[in-house]
């Protein structure tokens, strides 16, 4: 059984009931090698991306508690990423 979040299908999942953490990863990602890109959401969840900025893994903390409390789990996606090669383009767009 897979889990789908924001139209991303996660083939692997593991729920740690002691820590109330749900670990999700896409098919083909085993987590043995560090992902090229990782970040935390404002809610404290972890997101990992591959080299093409496709989500490959998520760590959802307080999963059951938040669902029971709020009736849903909110995940705020980052608005974007800036590589060290793009700063002038980003600064020009912000001006």
C-alpha positions as CSV (number, residue, x, y, z in Angstrom):
1,X,0.0,0.0,0.0
2,X,1.4,3.4,-0.9
3,X,0.6,6.8,0.7
4,X,-0.1,9.9,-1.5
5,X,0.6,13.4,-0.2
6,X,0.3,16.4,-2.5
7,X,0.0,14.1,-5.6
8,X,3.4,12.4,-4.6
9,X,3.1,8.7,-4.2
10,X,5.3,7.3,-1.4
11,X,5.8,3.6,-1.9
12,X,7.6,3.0,1.5
13,X,6.3,4.2,4.8
14,X,7.0,3.4,8.4
15,X,5.2,4.7,11.5
16,X,7.1,5.0,14.8
17,X,4.3,5.0,17.4
18,X,6.7,5.7,20.3
19,X,7.9,8.9,18.6
20,X,4.6,9.6,16.7
21,X,6.6,10.0,13.5
22,X,5.6,8.9,10.0
23,X,8.5,8.2,7.6
24,X,7.7,8.3,3.9
25,X,9.9,7.7,0.8
26,X,9.3,7.3,-2.9
27,X,9.9,4.0,-4.8
28,X,13.7,3.6,-5.4
29,X,14.9,5.8,-2.5
30,X,16.2,3.7,0.4
31,X,17.7,6.5,2.5
32,X,21.1,4.9,2.8
33,X,22.8,7.8,1.0
34,X,22.0,11.3,2.1
35,X,19.7,13.2,-0.2
36,X,21.2,16.1,-2.1
37,X,18.7,18.6,-0.6
38,X,16.8,18.6,2.6
39,X,14.8,21.2,4.6
40,X,12.3,21.5,7.4
41,X,8.9,23.0,7.1
42,X,7.7,25.7,9.5
43,X,5.7,22.9,11.2
44,X,8.9,21.0,11.8
45,X,8.4,18.2,9.2
46,X,11.4,17.1,7.2
47,X,11.4,17.1,3.3
48,X,14.2,15.6,1.1
49,X,14.6,16.3,-2.6
50,X,16.7,14.7,-5.3
51,X,19.0,16.6,-7.8
52,X,15.9,17.6,-9.9
53,X,14.1,19.0,-6.8
54,X,11.5,16.2,-6.8
55,X,10.4,15.2,-3.3
56,X,11.8,11.8,-2.4
57,X,11.2,11.5,1.3
58,X,9.3,13.1,4.1
59,X,9.5,12.9,7.9
60,X,6.1,13.9,9.5
61,X,6.5,14.6,13.2
62,X,3.6,14.4,15.7
63,X,1.6,12.8,13.0
64,X,-1.2,11.1,14.9
65,X,-1.4,13.8,17.6
66,X,-1.8,16.6,14.9
67,X,-4.4,14.6,13.0
68,X,-6.4,13.9,16.1
69,X,-6.1,17.5,17.3
70,X,-6.7,19.4,14.0
71,X,-8.4,16.8,11.9
72,X,-5.7,17.2,9.3
73,X,-1.9,17.5,8.9
74,X,-0.6,20.8,7.4
75,X,2.6,20.8,5.5
76,X,3.9,24.2,4.3
77,X,6.0,23.7,1.2
78,X,9.0,26.1,0.7
79,X,8.3,28.7,-1.9
80,X,11.5,28.0,-3.7
81,X,15.2,27.3,-3.5
82,X,18.2,29.5,-4.4
83,X,21.4,27.9,-5.5
84,X,24.7,29.8,-5.3
85,X,24.5,30.2,-9.1
86,X,21.3,32.2,-9.1
87,X,21.6,35.1,-6.6
88,X,21.6,38.0,-9.1
89,X,18.6,36.7,-10.9
90,X,16.7,36.4,-7.6
91,X,17.8,39.8,-6.4
92,X,16.8,41.4,-9.6
93,X,13.3,39.9,-9.5
94,X,12.9,41.1,-5.9
95,X,13.8,44.7,-6.8
